[in-house]
């Protein structure tokens, strides 16, 4: 069973969340590190918000693209404080 951790970027669909998973890859010749990202459509029974960090696992296919479900919310989105304008 494959468990992956990612960040929620979209929740506009009913019972579906879009999660992005970023990983760091090292170039085989030059050794430079760079980021790669992949998006997953995940079945959401919990009700996550944009910015939450979640763990999800492979499951039965819910639709053409949804083949994952959320296990738990690892971290909530941190609220950004905006300075008051004077």
ABEGO torsion letter per residue (X at the ends): XBBBBBBBABAABBGBBBBBBBBBBBBAAAGBBBBBBBBBBBBBAAGBBBGBBBBBBBBBBABAABABBBABBABBBBBBBBBBBX
